[in-house]
Amino acid sequence: MPVRAVDRRGPGASDAAAERARLQAARRRFVLANHPDRGGDPVAFAQGLRAFDDARPSQTITFYRRRGVLRRSLAALARMLARTGGRS
């Protein structure tokens, strides 16, 4: 008789993982299509990233904040906007 794997994370855990994977894939497509280095609007790009970050679980946001990734990204965006006068 075959042995079935038991998901010890609880009901709906695999659905949550699938949703995170879909969100990550959508974010990746958004970045590739709208990145300022590829001719996208920097303000719209930052707003889009903020929307994706709002859709993420709060643990992930805390992880990035703790390591300063968001702060460094926003500082780089501010420098770029100051350099270009707000134009892409």
Long-range contacts (C-beta under 8 A, 24 or more apart in sequence): 20-57, 23-52, 23-55, 23-56, 26-52, 27-52, 36-80, 36-88, 39-88, 40-88, 41-88, 42-77, 42-80, 42-81, 42-84, 42-88, 43-81, 43-86, 46-74, 46-77, 49-73
